Amino acid sequence: MSESFSRAARSAREMARMLLRWLVLALPIGLLCGGIGTAFHLAVEAVTELRGAHGWLLWLLPAAGLAIVALYKGTKCEGVGTNNVIRAVQSGEAVSPLLVPAIFFGTVLTHLCGGSAGREGAALQMGGSIGYNIAKLFHFPDHDRRTATVCGMAAFFSALFGTPLAATLFAMMVEDVGLSFSVAFVPGFCAALLAYGISLACGIAPTRFALSAVPALGILPVLQVALLGMACAAVTRLFCLLLHVAEHQLPKRLPNPWVRVVLGGVVVVALSYLMGVGRYNGAGMGVITAAVEQGQALPWDFICKILLTAITLASGFKGGEVVPSFYIGATFGCVFGPLLGLPAGFSAAVAMVAVFCGAANTLVPSLLLAYELFGGAGLELIALGCGLSYMLSGYHGLYSSQTFLSDKFHSEYTARWEARLHH
C-alpha cells in the first residue's frame, strides 16, 4: 500500500512539475506574441488606411519589393516561410529569430504598396519563430521546442484575429493532416488567451460577423449547402493549383529575385488598374464584410483575388494566404449561393470557411473558427459545407510541408503514418 501511495505521489509531483513547466513556457510566449501581434495588427491597419488615402503608393510596389528582397538577404531569411515553421513542429528544424523582423516589415511594406496578401500566414511565421526561440533560450529539449513553436503560432494568430480556440486547434493540427499535436493544447491555449487579452486591452476588436437570414436546418438547405460545399472544393483546388504553379514557375523563369519582384510588382500594379484599384489590393477585409453582412460581391471577385494573390506571393512579396482564402470563399459563395436558392450573406459565410478548410486541410479548427466568427449561427450547415470541401479538395493545400497521415476517402492511414512512427 505504501509503495502504491509513493508511486502515486511521485506521479502527481511529475504532473504538477510538467504543468508548471508548460505554463512557464506559455507566459513569455503569450506576452511577446500578444505585444508584437498587436503592433503588427496596428501597423498593417495604419498602412492600409494610408494607401487608401494616397492611391499613388500603389506605384511604389516594385520599389517595396526591392526593399523586401534586401531585407530578407540582410537577415539571411531568403526562402524561409510558413513551410519552415511547419517543419519545425514536424522534425525540430530550427527557425531563425530574424524571421520576426523580416516578415513583420516585409508584410507591412507589401500592404503599404498594395500587394494582394493576407496577414495570418505572417502571424504563423512570427509566432512560430518566437515560440521556438524562447524554448531554445530556456534550454528546452527538441520535442519541447516543437510544442513551443505550436504555442507561438496559436498565440500570434489569436492576437491578430481574435479567435483563441480556433487558433490553438489550427496550430496543433495544420502540420500533419489526420494527427493532433494534443500535448500543446494547454500551453498553446493559455498563450493564445493571454495574447488575445493583450490585443483586447490595446483596443483591437476581435473579428466577428453578423449573419442574417440563416436558413433553418432542413432537407432543402442541406442539399443546397452540400452543392455549395462541393463547388467550394473546386474553387479550393483552383486557388491552391495557381499558388503552387506560380510559386514554382516564376522562380524557374525569373531566377533573379530582384528582377522577379520588380516585374511581379509591375504586373500587380497593371492588373490592379485593369480590375479596379483597391478592391483586390491588401487583405480585403472590407470586401469580405460586405459579402457576408450585406450579400454584395462581384461575380469575378474570387478569380481576380486568386490571380493577384498568386502573383504577389510568388514574386517575393510577403504576407499570408489565409485572409485571401476567406476573400475568395466569401465572394464566391455570395455569388454562387443565390443560384442554389440560398441567402447571399449566409452563402458567403459558408463558402468563406469552407474554402479555408479545404485549402488549409484543417477540418475541426475550421468549425471552431466558424463558431467564433459567427457566434454559432448556422453551424450545422456550415459544418456540412466544410466537410465536403475538405474531403473533395483532395491532397491540395496552402502548405507543401503538410503531411497527410490519414486518407480523406478511405478508412486507412497513408504511408506517411508508418514513416512518422518509425521516425
N, C-alpha and C positions, 0 to 999 in steps of 0.2 A: 504493500500500500504506500509506504513512504517513498519507494523508488518511483512508483507511478506519479505520485504527487510532485516529486522532484523533477521528473521529465516534463510534466505539465507546466510547472513553474518556469523551467528553462525555455519551453516553447512560448509561453506568454511573454517572457522578457525579450525573446528574439523578435516576436511580432511587434512589440512596443518599440523596440530599437529600430526596426525597419520602417515602421510608420513614421517615427520621428525623423528618420533619415530622409524619407520622401518629402515630408513637409518642409524640412530644412532646405531641400533642393527646390521645392516649388516656390518658396518665398522670394528668393532673389530673381528667379526666372519670371515670376508673375510681376514683380515690381519693375524690372528692367523692360520686359516686353510691353507692359502697360504704359510706361512712360514714353518709350521710343515709338510704340504703336500709336499713341495719342498724338505725338509730334508729327508722325508720318501722315496720319489722317488729316490733321490741320494743314500740313504743308500741301498735300495733294488738293484739298478743297480750295486753299488760297490760290494756287497757281491755275486751277480750273476756272475760278472766277476771274482771275486776271486775264486769262486767254479769251474768255467770253467778252470781256470789256475791250480787249485790244486784239482784234482779229488778225492784225499783221504779224503776230507772234507765230502763226502757223508757217509763215515763210522761213522762219529760223529753224525749222525741224531738221534739215540736213546738218546745220551747224551744231545743233544739240546732239545729233548722232555722233559727230566727230568728238565732242566733249565726252560722251559716254564711252566710246571706244578708248579714248585716252585714259579715262578714269579706271576702266577695267584692266587696261595694261599696267597702269601705275600700281594698282592693288594686287596684281597677279591673279585676278579672278576671271580671266578670259575663259569662256566656255562653261563657267560654273552657273548652275541654275537649280531649279526645283528638283530635277532628277538626282543631283548630287546629294541633296538633303534626304531624299527618299533612300538612297543607297547608304547614307549614314545610319539610318534606322535598320536597314536590312543587314548590313555587313560591318558596320562600325567605321565606315570611311570618314576620314577627318573632314571637317568643314572650317574653312578659314574665317577668323573673326573679322577680316577685312571685307567679307561679303556684305556685312551690315551697312557700312557707309556706301559701298559700291552700288548695291541695289536700291538703297534709300535715295541717293541723289540721282541715280540713273532713271528711276521711275518718276521722280519729280520733274526732271528735265523732259522726259517723254510726254508727261501730261501737260507741262507748261506750253509745249510747242505743238500739241495736237496729235501725238501718236495714238493709235487706236489700241488701247491696252487697259487692263484692269489693275487692281491693287492687291488682291488676296494672294496671288502667286508670289509677289514680292514679300508679303507678310509671312508666308510659309518659309521662304528662304531666310529672312531675317530672324524669325523666331527659332528656326532650327539651328542656325549658327549661334545664337545667344545661348540656347539650352545646352548645346554640345560643349561650348567653350566654358560655360560656368561649371559644368560637371568635370571638365578637364582641369580647370583651375582648382577645384576641390579634390583632385586626385581620385575621382570615382573610377572604378574599373570599366572596361569596354562596354559590357552589356548595360550598365547603369548610364553610360553616356548616351546610349541609344534611347533609353527611357527619357532622359533629359531633353534629347532632341525632339521627341514627341511632345513633351511638356511645353517647350518653346513654341512649336508650331501651333499648338492649341491656344496658348496664351495670346500670341500676336494676332491670330485670326479672330479671337474673341474680342480683343481690344478694338479691332478695326471694324468688325461687322456687328458686334453686339449679340452674338449667339453662342454663349459659352458651352452649352451642352452639345450642340451640333459640331462646334469647333473641336471639342475634345474627341468625340467619336470619329470625326473626319481624320484627325491626326493619327488616331490609333489604327485606322483601317485602310488608309489610302496607299500604304506601301505594298501590302500583299492582299490582293482581292481573294476573299474567302478565309482570311485569317485576321483575328483581332489581337492587337498588342495590349491585352487587357491589364497587364501589370501597371501600365501607365495611366489607368483611369483616375485613381485617387489623386496622385500628384498632378496629373495633367488638368483635371477638373478644378483642383484648388488653384493652380496657376492661372487657369482661364477665368475663374471667378474674380481673382484678385486683379487681373489685367482689365477685366470688364468694369470692375468697381472704379479703377483709376480713370478709365475713359469717361464713365458717367460723371465722376467728380469734376472732370475738366470740361463738362458741358457738352460732350458728344452724345447725341441721341442714338439709341440703337436703331438699326434698320428694321422697319416694320411697314407692312402694307395693309390697307383696309380693303377687305373684299366685300363686294355687294353681289346680289343675285346669285348666291350659291345654290346649285340645284339640290333638291332632296335626293337622298340615296334611293335609287330605283333601277329597274331593268333598263329603261331607255338611257338615262345618264351614264350607267355603267358601260353600255355598248358604245356610246358616243366618246367617252373618255378613253375606252380601250382603243378605238381607232385613232384618237389623238396621240396616245402613247406610242402606238406603232409608227405614226408619222414622225414623232419626235426622235425615234431611234434612227430613222433615215436622215434627219437633219443632223443628228449627232455624228453619224458616220461621215457625212459630208464635211462637217466642221473639222473633225479630227484628221480626215484624209488631207484636206487642204493645208492644215497646220503642218503635218508631217512632210508632205511633198515640198512645201515652201522651205521648211527647216532643213531639208536635205539637199534640195536642188539649188537654192540660192548660193550657199557656200561653195558648192561644186562649180557653178558657173561664174561666180564672182568671189574667188578665194581671198582677195584682199579685203579685210574688214573695213578699212577706211572708205574704199570705193563702194563697197556693198551698202554701207549705212547711208552714204550720201545719195546714191541712186535710189535706194529704198525710200528715203525721206522725200525725194523729188516726186516719186510715184504716188506716195501717200498724199502729198500736197495737191498734186494734179487731180487725183481721184476725189479728194475732198471737195474741190471746187466743182467737179463734174456731178457728184452725188448730192452735195449740199453741205456747205461748211458748218461745222459744229455738231451736226446730227450724229456723225459716226466717229468723231474725234473723242479722245479721252475714254472714260469708263462708260458714260452714257446713262447714268442713274436716272436722269430726268426722263429719258425716253422709256426706261423700264417702268418707272412710276406711272407715266401716262398710259402705258399699255395695260397695267394691272388695275389701276384705280379708276381710269377713265375709259378704258376699252378703245384706245386710239393708237394706231400704228399704220405704217405704210406697207403695202404688200411686198416690197422689195427690201425692207429694212434688214431682215435677217441675212439675206445674201450679201448686201453691202458690208455689213459688220463682219461677216466671216472673211470676206476678201481683204478688207483693210486690216483686220487683226492679224491674219496670216502674214501679210506683207510687213507690217510693223515689227512683229516679233522675230521673223526670220531675217530681217535686215540688220538686227542687232540692237534695236530699242528695247527698253526694259519695262516690265510690268507683269501682269498676270493674265491667265486665261479664264478665271472663274467668273468675274463680272461680265466679260464678253459672252460667256455661255449663258448667263442669266438674260442678257440683252437679246441674244439670238433666240432663245426659247420663248421669252415673253412676247417679242414682236411676231414670231412665227405663230404662236398659239392664238394671239389676238386676232390674226387674220384668218387662220385656218379653222379655229374652233367654231365660229359662227356658221361656217359652211356645213358643219355637222349638226347645227342646231343648239350649240352651247353658247352661254353668255360670253361676250368677248373678254371682259376682265377676268372672269374665272378661268377661261381657257388659257389666257396669258399666264396666270398663276400656276396652273398645272404644267404647262409646257416649260415655263421658266425653271422649275425644279426638276422636271423630267429630263430635259436636255443636260442640265448639270449632272444629274445622276448617271446618265449614260456615258457622258464624257469623262467623269471622274471615277466611274465604276465604284461608287460608294452608296449602296442602297439604304442601309439603316441611317447613316448620317444625313442623307437627303430627306428622309421622313422627319427626322428631328428638326432639320432646317426649316421644312415646311411648317412644322408646328410652331417654331419660334417666330418665323416671319409673318405667318397669317393667323396666329392665335388659335390654331386647331380647326379653323373653318374649312369644311370640305375635305378633311384629312383622308378619309377612306378613298374618295375618288382620286385625290392627288397621289395617294399611295399606289393605286392601280396604274395610273399613268407612269409613275416612276418605275414600277416593277417591270412593265412591258418594255419601256425604253432601256432599262438596264439589261434585260435579257436579250433583246433584239439588236442592241448596239454591238454585240459580239465582243471581240477582243481588241477593239479600238479604244483609245483613251488619250487624255491630255498628256500623260506622263509615260514615256517609253520605259522608264525604270520599274514601273509596276510589274509585279509578277502575279500570274493567275494560278492560285493553288487549288481552286475547285472549278469544275466545268460549269458553264452557265446553262447548258442544255441537258446534261446527263448527270445522274446521281453518282458521280465518281470524282476522284481527285485527279489532278493533272500530274505529269511527270515532274513538274516543279516542286510538288509537295514532297516527293521522295528525295529529291535533291536537297531540299531545305532540311529534311530530317537528318540526312547524312552530314550536312554542313554543321 
